[in-house]
């Protein structure tokens, strides 16, 4: 018993280094801004939101899936047009704090393989934009599986591709990805951490400039495996779906194992530190869909997008305990319909991405 307690104490000291004590972190409260964002220009409409990120200027970057826009929205895109509305927006959309669209780009072009199913957008320390894709098999339209991630300048100039379109070669392959869904960055080591994710079952790390493979790991920091899919459980030996990844200022790596309803925490070298599970009776798509670190000096809270329960859980980083929730199921402003992504800006405001909808929840009080 003493040895077990000592292990737990060491793990919590590693996880909570520099983090305010649980009692010192007040629960935040939010109100929805029903007028954010403003209407898109050019008769554009969005499909499923596959990624959200915030840059240093507090602009909100959105990765959406034009191919998922329902056909009844696209009358104006037919040849000839059959209605006045509408046209699918470009995949990458950038909004300022007022909700105005300030930039847009993206899609297939020569020189790189654009993903079949856009998933995950992340901004590295130099301001470059990274994009993943979650398709793990050939689509009905003949589009290939997504075995790659892409790096662009902020204006959409192609810079780097890691992996190639096509199926998985297994979770131990050092170059080919499979359904990579999110990225995080270590500026000091010049590394990109990839949640690789929908087809493979691992975290994999590359050099940010060259794409050179560095290391990889699976659940509990062990070598990745490709075991048959099993029902969700708190102690599952394999990641079921690595859906997100985040890196804290004190060098801890937070990983969403979405369909196992858990978050695992590691050192940057893959050493396992801790795990926290939420609502274990929830079936896929699970409860830990996205993780965003609180924008305070100690990053004392995390916002977790609970996809399976249509809410955002606010939890303490020191111990993983929930202190608040934001949103509930429903189609109206402030409610969440098919929640998929969530992120925090530098003031602690919360943004959510759903099917054909973005929302902004303004921080009212607490944890500023």
Buried (B, 14 or more C-beta within 10 A) or exposed (E): EEEEEEEEEEBBEBBBEBBBEBEEBBBBBBEBBEEBBEEBEEBBBBBBBBBBBBBEEEBBBBBBBBBBBEEEBBBBBEEEEEEEBBBBBBBBBBBBBEBEBEBBBBEEEEEBBBBBBBBBBBBBEEEBBBBBBBBBBBEEEEBBBBBBBBBBEBEBEBBBBBBBBBBBBBBEBEBBBBBBBBBBBBEEBBBBBBBBBBBBBBBBBBBBEEBEBBBBBBBBBEEBBBEEEEEBEEEBEBBBBBBBBBBBEBBBBBBBBBBBBBBBBBEBEBEBBBBBBBBEEBEBBBBBBBBBBBBBEBBBBBBBBBBBBBBBBBBBBBBBEBBBBBBEEEEEEBBBBBBBBBBBBEEBBBBBBBBBBBBBBBBEEBBE
